[in-house]
């Protein structure tokens, strides 16, 4: 069986790339296809496979400004020749699932979220676009949205990385999906006793992650917050940060592990698709103070591994931190680590392999399809056979 793995771009090792790494381990003979490839930033596991890029990789400044070429990516995907492959696994949150496959091949899409640029995050991206790009975006994104809907029909089976994303897939594509959470290397983390005196925020520093909420809250409280991450918001957040807030920028894996182990708790302000960062913090035995939306509601167990706040505001976060400190002694690092083990990389690989094997054999998966309860009756009528 010949296997192709398609990913939107390989420019760093974040959550989506960790999925690709696990897929490469599951299918050691697979070939990898992507728009843009920066091998120096990618793990040896992925680099050991043959990686083919689209023409986007050869355009000017593509390795740094690849997202600017988003309107060309549908055309680029359709130029890839995947006719030799029996199984195609696309990893989707940027353009990846639109490849053309052989009629008798199985195309499985592991969806991190329907393209955020054109769906849930469209207005955020539009408002943050520069004066040259902004007037062109409505037309370009409209066409991209039409293409994205059309290419959902090219997928035989969808896998969602969370119940939250399964609901988005149903809303956007009207397709069922099987939920398999992404892999987290939970066994690599250790905890420190006692913890340090600081809280931790880990994220790519882009607007929708709402790091500004955390920085403002900890400025007001005068408590220590360490921010790990880089991105377009870094400079603004640096200007916002008071004397108790430290921005470290990019950290090595070893330094990040040390920060997880030594913090009092992780602060998580994003409405995320799944959210690997909270699981990593829990794997280090640390509780999570999380926004009560999105993937965090599926990973953080209130009272056992953390607690929630309901509004994306500094005031709501301040109240949650104070509530946490009143019961901090109740959070048991060993129990939190044991809970996090359910998201381990080995669990992901076993569930994914069993599910895809069952589909290759013409069987239905043991995992039930997921869709919002409010749409159940409609779903049975409209979902593709």
C-alpha positions as CSV (number, residue, x, y, z in Angstrom):
1,X,0.0,0.0,0.0
2,X,1.4,3.4,-1.0
3,X,0.6,6.2,1.4
4,X,0.7,10.0,0.8
5,X,0.6,12.5,3.7
6,X,-0.4,16.1,2.7
7,X,0.2,19.0,5.0
8,X,-0.4,22.7,4.4
9,X,3.1,23.9,5.2
10,X,6.1,22.6,7.1
11,X,7.8,25.6,8.6
12,X,8.0,24.7,12.4
13,X,7.0,22.0,14.8
14,X,3.7,23.0,16.3
15,X,0.6,20.9,16.9
16,X,-0.2,20.1,13.3
17,X,3.4,19.1,12.6
18,X,3.3,16.8,15.6
19,X,0.4,15.0,14.0
20,X,2.5,14.7,10.8
21,X,5.4,13.3,12.8
22,X,3.1,10.6,14.3
23,X,1.7,9.8,10.9
24,X,5.3,9.4,9.6
25,X,6.0,6.9,12.4
26,X,2.8,5.0,11.6
27,X,3.6,4.9,7.9
28,X,7.4,4.8,7.6
29,X,7.3,4.4,3.8
30,X,4.9,7.3,3.2
31,X,5.7,10.3,1.0
32,X,5.0,13.8,2.3
33,X,3.6,16.7,0.3
34,X,3.4,20.3,1.3
35,X,3.3,23.9,0.0
36,X,6.4,25.2,1.8
37,X,9.2,23.2,3.5
38,X,11.9,24.5,5.9
39,X,13.8,21.3,6.8
40,X,16.0,23.0,9.3
41,X,12.9,23.7,11.5
42,X,11.4,20.2,11.1
43,X,12.0,17.1,13.1
44,X,14.3,14.3,11.9
45,X,11.3,11.9,11.7
46,X,9.6,14.0,9.0
47,X,12.9,14.8,7.3
48,X,13.6,11.1,6.9
49,X,10.7,10.9,4.4
50,X,10.6,12.1,0.9
51,X,9.1,15.6,1.0
52,X,7.6,17.1,-2.2
53,X,6.6,20.8,-2.4
54,X,4.2,22.6,-4.6
55,X,5.3,25.6,-6.8
56,X,4.5,27.9,-3.8
57,X,7.9,26.9,-2.3
58,X,9.7,28.4,-5.2
59,X,8.0,31.8,-5.2
60,X,9.8,34.9,-3.8
61,X,10.1,35.0,0.0
62,X,7.7,32.0,0.3
63,X,9.6,30.6,3.3
64,X,8.8,33.7,5.3
65,X,5.6,35.1,3.7
66,X,3.9,31.8,2.6
67,X,0.4,32.9,3.9
68,X,0.4,35.8,1.4
69,X,0.2,33.1,-1.3
70,X,-3.0,31.6,0.1
71,X,-5.1,32.4,-3.0
72,X,-2.7,30.4,-5.2
73,X,-2.6,27.3,-3.0
74,X,-5.7,25.6,-4.4
75,X,-4.2,25.7,-7.9
76,X,-0.9,24.5,-6.5
77,X,-2.5,21.5,-4.7
78,X,-4.3,20.3,-7.8
79,X,-0.9,20.1,-9.7
80,X,0.3,17.4,-7.3
81,X,0.1,13.9,-8.9
82,X,-1.1,11.5,-6.3
83,X,-2.3,8.9,-8.8
84,X,0.1,6.2,-7.5
85,X,-1.2,6.3,-3.9
86,X,-3.7,4.0,-2.3
87,X,-4.2,6.0,0.9
88,X,-4.0,9.8,1.1
89,X,-4.1,11.5,4.5
90,X,-4.5,15.2,4.4
91,X,-3.8,17.4,7.5
92,X,-6.2,20.4,7.2
93,X,-6.4,23.8,8.7
94,X,-4.8,25.5,5.8
95,X,-5.3,24.3,2.2
96,X,-4.4,20.6,2.1
97,X,-7.5,18.4,1.5
98,X,-8.1,19.8,-2.1
99,X,-5.7,17.3,-3.7
100,X,-6.9,15.1,-6.6
101,X,-6.7,11.4,-5.8
102,X,-7.3,8.2,-7.7
103,X,-11.0,7.1,-7.8
104,X,-10.3,3.9,-5.8
105,X,-8.0,5.5,-3.3
106,X,-9.1,6.3,0.3
107,X,-8.7,10.0,1.2
108,X,-8.9,10.6,4.9
109,X,-8.7,14.2,6.2
110,X,-7.4,14.8,9.7
111,X,-9.0,18.2,10.3
112,X,-7.6,20.6,13.0
113,X,-10.3,23.1,11.9
114,X,-11.9,24.2,8.7
115,X,-9.7,26.9,7.3
116,X,-9.7,29.6,9.9
117,X,-8.8,32.3,7.4
118,X,-12.1,31.8,5.5
119,X,-14.5,30.7,8.2
120,X,-14.3,31.3,11.9
121,X,-11.4,33.7,11.8
122,X,-12.2,35.6,8.7
123,X,-13.2,38.9,10.2
124,X,-10.2,38.9,12.5
125,X,-7.9,38.4,9.6
126,X,-9.7,41.0,7.5
127,X,-9.5,43.7,10.3
128,X,-5.8,43.0,10.8
129,X,-4.9,43.1,7.1
130,X,-2.8,46.0,5.7
131,X,-4.4,48.7,3.6
132,X,-3.1,47.2,0.4
133,X,-4.4,43.7,1.0
134,X,-7.7,44.5,2.8
135,X,-9.7,45.7,-0.3
136,X,-8.7,42.5,-2.2
137,X,-9.5,40.1,0.6
138,X,-13.3,39.8,0.4
139,X,-13.3,38.7,-3.3
140,X,-10.2,36.4,-2.9
141,X,-11.6,34.8,0.3
142,X,-15.1,34.4,-1.2
143,X,-13.5,32.3,-4.1
144,X,-11.4,30.4,-1.6
145,X,-14.5,29.6,0.5
146,X,-16.3,28.2,-2.6
147,X,-13.3,26.0,-3.4
148,X,-13.0,24.8,0.2
149,X,-16.7,23.7,0.2
150,X,-16.3,22.0,-3.1
151,X,-13.2,20.1,-2.1
152,X,-14.9,18.6,1.0
153,X,-16.6,16.3,-1.5
154,X,-13.1,14.9,-2.4
155,X,-12.7,13.6,1.1
156,X,-13.9,10.1,1.9
157,X,-13.7,10.3,5.7
158,X,-13.1,13.2,8.1
159,X,-11.3,12.9,11.4
160,X,-11.7,15.8,13.8
161,X,-9.1,16.6,16.5
162,X,-11.9,17.5,19.0
163,X,-15.6,17.6,19.5
164,X,-15.4,21.3,19.0
165,X,-13.9,20.8,15.5
166,X,-16.4,18.0,14.7
167,X,-19.1,20.6,15.2
168,X,-17.4,23.1,12.9
169,X,-17.0,20.4,10.2
170,X,-20.7,19.7,10.4
171,X,-21.6,23.4,10.2
172,X,-19.3,24.2,7.3
173,X,-19.2,21.0,5.3
174,X,-22.3,19.1,6.5
175,X,-20.1,16.0,7.0
176,X,-19.8,13.6,9.9
177,X,-16.4,13.1,11.5
178,X,-14.7,10.7,13.9
179,X,-13.0,12.4,16.8
180,X,-9.4,11.4,17.6
181,X,-7.5,13.9,19.8
182,X,-4.0,14.8,18.5
183,X,-0.8,13.3,20.0
184,X,0.9,14.7,23.0
185,X,4.2,13.3,24.4
186,X,2.9,13.2,27.9
187,X,5.6,10.8,29.2
188,X,8.4,13.3,28.5
189,X,7.3,15.7,31.2
190,X,8.3,15.9,34.8
191,X,7.0,18.0,37.6
192,X,8.8,20.1,40.2
193,X,8.0,20.2,43.9
194,X,7.3,22.7,45.2
195,X,6.3,24.9,42.2
196,X,7.8,28.3,41.6
197,X,6.0,31.6,42.2
198,X,5.1,32.4,38.6
199,X,2.2,31.6,36.3
200,X,2.8,30.6,32.7
201,X,1.4,31.5,29.3
202,X,2.5,29.6,26.2
203,X,1.3,30.4,22.7
204,X,2.0,31.7,19.3
205,X,1.5,35.5,19.9
206,X,-1.2,36.3,17.4
207,X,-4.4,38.3,18.0
208,X,-6.9,35.5,18.4
209,X,-4.9,33.8,21.2
210,X,-5.7,36.8,23.4
211,X,-2.4,37.0,25.2
212,X,-3.2,40.6,25.9
213,X,-6.0,39.5,28.3
214,X,-3.4,37.6,30.4
215,X,-0.8,40.4,30.3
216,X,-3.3,43.0,31.4
217,X,-4.7,40.8,34.2
218,X,-1.3,40.1,35.7
219,X,-0.3,43.7,35.4
220,X,-3.3,44.6,37.5
221,X,-2.7,41.8,40.1
222,X,1.0,42.4,40.4
223,X,1.6,38.7,40.1
224,X,4.4,37.1,38.1
225,X,3.6,35.8,34.6
226,X,6.1,34.3,32.2
227,X,5.0,34.5,28.5
228,X,6.6,32.0,26.1
229,X,6.1,32.4,22.4
230,X,6.7,34.7,19.4
231,X,4.6,36.2,16.7
232,X,3.2,39.5,15.4
233,X,1.8,40.5,18.8
234,X,5.2,40.2,20.6
235,X,6.2,43.9,20.3
236,X,2.8,45.2,21.4
237,X,2.7,42.8,24.4
238,X,6.3,43.8,25.4
239,X,5.1,47.4,25.5
240,X,2.1,46.4,27.6
241,X,4.0,44.3,30.1
242,X,4.5,45.6,33.6
243,X,7.4,44.8,35.9
244,X,5.8,41.4,36.9
245,X,5.3,40.1,33.4
246,X,8.3,38.6,31.5
247,X,8.2,37.8,27.8
248,X,10.8,35.1,26.9
249,X,10.1,34.8,23.2
250,X,11.0,31.5,21.6
251,X,12.2,28.8,24.0
252,X,14.0,25.5,23.4
253,X,12.0,22.3,24.2
254,X,14.1,21.8,27.3
255,X,13.5,25.3,28.6
256,X,9.8,25.0,27.9
257,X,9.6,21.7,29.8
258,X,11.3,23.5,32.7
259,X,8.8,26.3,32.6
260,X,5.9,23.8,32.6
261,X,7.3,22.0,35.6
262,X,8.0,25.0,37.7
263,X,4.9,27.2,37.2
264,X,2.1,27.5,39.7
265,X,-0.5,27.1,36.9
266,X,-0.8,27.6,33.1
267,X,-3.1,30.4,31.9
268,X,-5.0,29.7,28.7
269,X,-7.1,32.5,27.2
270,X,-7.7,31.2,23.6
271,X,-10.9,29.7,22.2
272,X,-8.8,26.9,20.6
273,X,-9.6,24.0,18.3
274,X,-8.1,21.5,20.7
275,X,-5.2,23.1,22.6
276,X,-2.1,20.9,23.1
277,X,-0.5,23.4,25.5
278,X,-3.0,22.7,28.4
279,X,-2.4,19.0,27.9
280,X,1.4,19.5,28.1
281,X,1.0,21.5,31.3
282,X,-1.2,18.8,32.8
283,X,1.4,16.2,31.8
284,X,3.9,18.1,33.9
285,X,1.4,17.9,36.8
286,X,0.4,21.6,36.6
287,X,-3.2,22.8,36.8
288,X,-4.7,25.0,34.0
289,X,-6.8,28.2,34.3
290,X,-8.6,28.1,31.0
291,X,-11.3,29.9,29.0
292,X,-14.5,27.9,29.2
293,X,-14.8,27.5,25.4
294,X,-13.4,25.4,22.6
295,X,-11.1,22.5,23.0
296,X,-10.0,23.3,26.5
297,X,-13.5,22.3,27.7
298,X,-12.7,18.7,26.5
299,X,-9.2,18.4,28.0
300,X,-9.3,20.3,31.3
301,X,-11.3,18.6,34.1
302,X,-12.7,21.2,36.4
303,X,-11.6,20.7,40.0
304,X,-9.2,17.9,39.1
305,X,-6.8,19.4,36.5
306,X,-7.8,23.0,36.6
307,X,-10.7,25.5,36.5
308,X,-12.5,27.7,34.0
309,X,-13.4,31.4,33.5
310,X,-16.3,32.4,31.2
311,X,-15.3,35.7,29.6
312,X,-12.3,36.6,27.6
313,X,-11.6,39.6,29.8
314,X,-8.9,40.6,32.4
315,X,-11.6,40.9,35.0
316,X,-12.8,37.3,34.5
317,X,-9.2,36.0,34.5
318,X,-8.4,37.9,37.7
319,X,-11.4,36.3,39.4
320,X,-10.3,32.9,38.2
321,X,-6.8,33.3,39.5
322,X,-8.0,34.4,42.9
323,X,-10.4,31.4,43.0
324,X,-7.5,29.1,42.0
325,X,-5.3,30.4,44.8
326,X,-8.0,29.8,47.4
327,X,-8.0,26.1,46.5
328,X,-4.5,25.6,45.0
329,X,-3.6,23.0,47.7
330,X,-6.4,20.7,46.4
331,X,-4.7,20.1,43.0
332,X,-2.6,16.9,43.1
333,X,0.2,16.8,40.5
334,X,0.2,13.0,40.4
335,X,-3.5,12.9,39.7
336,X,-3.2,15.6,37.0
337,X,-0.4,13.7,35.3
338,X,-2.5,10.5,35.4
339,X,-5.4,12.3,33.8
340,X,-3.3,13.8,31.0
341,X,-2.0,10.3,30.0
342,X,-5.3,9.7,28.1
343,X,-4.0,12.1,25.4
344,X,-0.6,10.4,25.0
345,X,1.0,9.9,21.5
346,X,0.7,6.1,21.8
347,X,-3.1,6.4,22.3
348,X,-3.4,8.6,19.2
349,X,-1.4,6.2,17.0
350,X,-3.4,3.2,18.1
351,X,-6.8,4.8,17.6
352,X,-5.8,6.3,14.3
353,X,-4.3,3.1,12.9
354,X,-7.3,1.0,13.9
355,X,-9.8,3.5,12.4
356,X,-8.0,3.9,9.1
357,X,-7.4,0.1,8.8
358,X,-11.1,-0.5,9.4
359,X,-12.0,2.0,6.6
360,X,-9.4,0.4,4.2
361,X,-11.2,-2.9,4.9
362,X,-14.6,-1.4,4.1
363,X,-15.7,-1.5,7.8
364,X,-17.3,1.2,9.9
365,X,-15.0,2.5,12.7
366,X,-15.7,1.6,16.3
367,X,-15.7,5.3,17.2
368,X,-19.1,7.0,16.8
369,X,-19.3,9.9,14.3
370,X,-19.7,13.3,16.1
371,X,-22.0,16.2,15.3
372,X,-23.8,18.8,17.4
373,X,-26.8,17.3,19.3
374,X,-29.1,20.0,18.0
375,X,-28.5,18.8,14.4
376,X,-28.8,15.1,15.0
377,X,-32.1,14.5,13.2
378,X,-31.1,16.8,10.3
379,X,-27.7,15.1,10.1
380,X,-29.1,11.7,9.5
381,X,-31.1,13.1,6.6
382,X,-28.3,15.1,5.0
383,X,-25.1,13.4,5.8
384,X,-23.5,11.6,2.8
385,X,-23.7,7.8,2.7
